[in-house]
Amino acid sequence: MRLLRLLLAVSVALPLVLFVGIGWRERWEAQEEAERNSRKNALILHEHVLKVFDTMAQVLDRVDERIHGRSWREITESESLHRYLRTLEGELDQIGAIGLTDPDGIVRNSSLVFPSRKTYVGNRADFREQREQDSGLLIAGPVADPATGKPSFGISRRRSGPGGPDGNFDGMIAAIVNPDYFSSFYRQVIGDEGESIALIRKDGAILMRYPTLDPSRPTAALPTLPADHGLRAEIDRQPDEGIFRTGRSHVQGLSRVFAYKRVGDFPVYVVYGLDQTQIARSWWRNMALDAAFVAPATLALALIAWLAYSRAASENAAVRRWADEVRNRERLEEALRQSQKMEALGQLTGGVAHDFNNLLTAALANLHLMARHLPAEGQRFLAGARTALDRAEKLTRQLLSFSRQDAVNLTVIDLGESLRRMADLLERSVRADIVLGWDIAAVPMPVAVDPVQLEMAVLNLVLNARDAMPGGGRIRIAASPGPEPRTARIAVSDTGAGMPPEVMARAFDPFFTTKGVGKGTGLGLSMVYGFARQSGGIAAIDSRPGDGTCVRIDLPLTDLRPAEPPPAPAAAAADLRQLRILVVEDNPLVLMATVEGLTQEGFTVETAEDGVSALTLLETDQNFDLVVSDVVMPGGVSGIDLARQIRERWPQLRVLLASGYSPESLATMGADTASVLAKPFSPDQLAARIRSLVQAGAGAGSARPEGITPQGTTPKGVT
């Protein structure tokens, strides 16, 4: 693709660069060609003007010969001389008028009228110059043509007299050049707009110019060129001939090229001018002709390169899409494998936690029974064992929460009120060197969450913050409306050591912990993250080493209102009779501890190893006050199946399910949460629950027995 892009760029750029280079070269060639032609034109015009001057000199010489030896009176009165002068004017188109001037500056005879009007010209510069010295053939002007009034110039010489050039001044012979003669000739030489021809005297005076500067005013006076810059300065620098380019001419203010040449030995220059726009116009015509040949070839080459690039780009896009599909498939497969691993890990964790709850139940029951037989000095060792079992129970609940075996019991609560009720628990959970600060907004924040999981999540965050500050510090618990609409935020921040980025990236991973062996399980933050996701929210961590840590939980608000607390039930009359209980349990350790504990609590106990044995026993003997059954049992009849069959066949008999899973998990399987006791439990807790259910059944009557609630119906009995 890079090669094709380069080829496409070169196919367009290279012809353009070559075209620009050729255009630049042709631009200079056009300029040089225009300057060469200007020099040629100036040379041709020079030859023409020089011949005109030679002819005028010969005419003045012939007139001088004609009046040789005559007095000015004779010259004034000679009509034949007038006709002679008129004949010379008629024979030569370049002559506009011929006049004879006496030493006093009065025109005595001319080719115009006879007798002469005796016009005084003594104040003219050429007359004064000729009177002061013999200047030879003198170019005078600018003057106005006597016939048309157009700008022109004159040529004069002294009249020959006694003593030759050094003798006394005896008048002047002068001729005025016909401007129309030059115009007609220059009209044939100049063909394009932008060209001009001028005769300029060395002192900068423009003697004549074609075309006229203002066609509407052909008799307007011509300007004089300044001496310090422009064309006149160039003439002073190169007095014979040369080329002068200017961006702004003095006369018209245009960008022009001037070619000039001095006319013989006369102080007069013939100047050919060409407008630069004419050169540019000619260059553009050549470039357009070149472009007519170059453009199609360039476009064809660029089109071929573009088609090749487009095809390659589409193929490349298809390859990228295919590669993206492959990567997506690999990611999905990896995610599926990870999901399968996590699902297997969750199932394994849930099974381990369930079995561990059975072991904890047996341990708690045996410790409870042992407490009655130990002396006082042994009770402190028993308390240590119970503390260890309490920690094991907490770990087991975290495992169940991680494995999702612990079902979510969504309840609408006010977030601020729930956190305030945890104040005492959290205060007891931190050390004396840690200050616990609160910042709970005084606004209603109804959320639908599992209250138990909420308390566990906040407690885990506080405990993690406590462990991050071994030297003491401050923990701040805040609750306020979230940054997003219809959300509430819980933020638990500390002033501890903080987390490096690599630790923060894995903080929510299950079983990931930076604590020492025996000090952390790695399930606390993963449970927080799971609680947030199960509640429809998100959890995030903001931490930097040395700046503490802040964990935020954003939960969606709900339009529902928290439920009012139910009224306290009326106390039922105590049942003092000995209760007969059927215990169904497949774990011998749990069965032994349960039977022994209930017996010591004053119950008559019968046992069954599984659901099938229990049903067989009930076929012959239904004289039981309550059936206590495990949930997961061999033989194809679980505790839930057993409870359902008892409800259908013996509705007066109540069932209490004891399970290592939570009551909410069993509720998803169809169990009545009011008739579930979560393991682990102690014998006195089991006895209290049995008495509560029996008393509730006695108060409700046999028409409303406790048992299993079919899915989709409301549980009956004690709630």
Secondary structure, DSSP 8 states (H G I E B T S, - for coil): -HHHHHHHHHHHHHHHHHHHHHHHHHHHHHHHHHHHHHHHHHHHHHHHHHHHHHHHHHHHHHHHHHTTT--HHHHHH-HHHHHHHHHHHHH-TTEEEEEEE-TTSBEEEESS-SS----B-TTSHHHHHHHHS--SSEEEEEEE-TTT--EEEEEEEE---TTGGGS----EEEEEE-HHHHHHHHHHH--STTEEEEEEETTSBEEEEES-S-TT-TT----B--SSSHHHHHHHHSSSEEEEEESS-TTT---EEEEEEE-TTSSEEEEEEEEHHHHHHHHHHHHHHHHHHHHHHHHHHHHHHHHHHHHHHHHHHHHHHHHHHHHHHHHHHHHHHHHHHHHHHHHHHHHHHHHHHHHHHHHHHHHHHHHTTS-HHHHHHHHHHHHHHHHHHHHHHHHHHHTT-S----EEEEHHHHHHHTHHHHHHHS-TTEEEEEEE-SS--EEEE-HHHHHHHHHHHHHHHHHT-TT-EEEEEEEEE-SSTTEEEEEEEE-S----HHHHHHTTSTT---S-TTT--S-HHHHHHHHHHHTT-EEEEEE-TTS-EEEEEEEEB-SS----------------S--EEEEE-S-HHHHHHHHHHHHHTT-EEEEESSHHHHHHHHHH----SEEEEESS-SSS--HHHHHHHHHHH-TTSEEEEEESS-HHHHHHTT--GGGEEESS--HHHHHHHHHHHHHHHHHH-TTS--S---TTS---S--
